[in-house]
Amino acid sequence: MPQPYTEKKSVLIQLLLTFCLGPFGLFYSNTNTAVVLSILFAITLPAFGLGFFLFWPASLILGVMFVQEHNDMVTIFKGFKNE
């Protein structure tokens, strides 16, 4: 059985991935949101590049939030494991 929350993720790596790849960089931290934002990005991209202005910055912010949430869960999980 795989153990979730065993290793912390890097905020810097998340920022670099989402900065370079946009919504596709969210696959590092949250696959469900990555799929949704990638589809929305692809749909809105032909509309005067609207996808760049809406979903690229959103992916940067959401990526950092998801990594911080993951790291908090790792800390909690390891705390319960050590008790």
N, C-alpha and C positions, 0 to 999 in steps of 0.2 A: 504494500500500500504506500503510495507516495506521500511524503510529508510536506504540506504547504508551509510557506513562510519560514524556510530554513536559512535563507541567505538574503542579505540586504541588497537593494539595487542602487545604482549610482544615479544621482540627480544630474550630474554632468553628462553622463552618457545619454540620458533621456533628453536633455536639452540639445545636445549635438544631433541626435537622431531626428528629433522633431524639427529642428532648425533646417537640417539638410533635406529631410524627406517629407516634412509636413505631417499630415495625418497618418501616413504610413509608418512613421516613427513611433506611433503609439502602440504598435504591436509589442514593443519591449515591456510596456507596463500594463496595458489593458486591451485585450484583443477585441472584446465586444464593442467598445467605444471606437477602436481603430477601424473596425469594419463599417460602422455607421458613418463616421466622419469621412472615411475614404469614399464611400458611395456618394454621400452628399457633395463632397469636393468634386468628384467626377461629373456629377450632374450640373453643378453650378459653375464649373470652370468655363464652359462656352459662353456663359452670360457675362461677357465683358470681364472675364477673370475674377468674377465675384468670389469664387472659391478661395482665391489667394487672400483676399481681404477679410473674409469671415472665418474660414476654417484653419488657416495656417496659424494665426495668433492663438486661436482657441486651442489648437493641439499643443502648442507650447505650454500654455497655462494648465490645461488638463493633465498633460504628461507629468509635470512637476507635482501636481496634487496627487495623482495616482501613485507615484513613486514614494512620496512622503507617507501616504496612507499605508502602503505596503510595508515600508520600513517600520512604522509604528506597530503594525501587526506582528512583524518579526520580533520586535522587542517584547511585546506582550507574550507571544508564543514561547520565546526562550525563557521568559520569567516564570511562566507556569511549568515549563519543562524542568527547570532547576529546583523547583520547590519539592 
